[in-house]
Amino acid sequence: MESKLNVILLSHTPDPEKVVASAAKLCYSASDIQALTEKQTPEKVKAFLERLSNYGHMSPVEHISFTFGIEGVSRSLTHQLVRHRLASYSQKSQRYVTEGQFDYIVPPAIADIPEAKALYLKTMEADQRAYDELVDRLTAHHKAALMDQGKSEKDAQAAAQKKAFEDARYVLPNACETKIIVTMNARELLHFFNLRCCRRAQWEIRACATQMLKLVKPVAPTLFASAGPSCLEGPCPEGAMYCGDIKGVREAFKNL
């Protein structure tokens, strides 16, 4: 059945902006760390972070991290997501978890065309039938072989199913729904937003990135005040691939 995007902010560094400001100030101060931290009022933190951004001094931003739970997304999205290597990922396994009655993502462009959607849903149903049949046939084959080797029926069944899942999954589509937990430090997160909130990004990961940005903005409003596609604060970096609506993009993220 069709699945929808859901992003949750599971956890983050406590008082993240104060941590960044303290780390940055330490570089320019002879004070001990505890005294330096105690002097950080909300007003001072905000003012210093705004100056820090102007300086381009980004390494202190790496001291804070954010962890997201992401579900209702396709394997196609997560193949793009894990290319951001300065992050930690834990994803639902198709090797250990059966995909009986798997959920799937329907691209909006397909959903908008009745004939295309009908073909798409028919294909998902066929993939499910093929997967189920392969699991059954492979499980029976492996179970018989394992019992011939002396395993009990219960142990043979469990081991056979695992072996069946890892091969039957090859027929599953990129559309298959998955779940993933992602942790990024704030510097990598800002880079992620630069690339994936851009209109040139693929629609699904763009929607996911935008939801992630909405969740972190209230937590660290000064750090993420200008977060989003690169064109929010400068020229479009896409060259000939420019979307043609920099004003519209800036307006959309101003009101995010």
Disulfide bonds with the S-S distance in Angstrom:
none
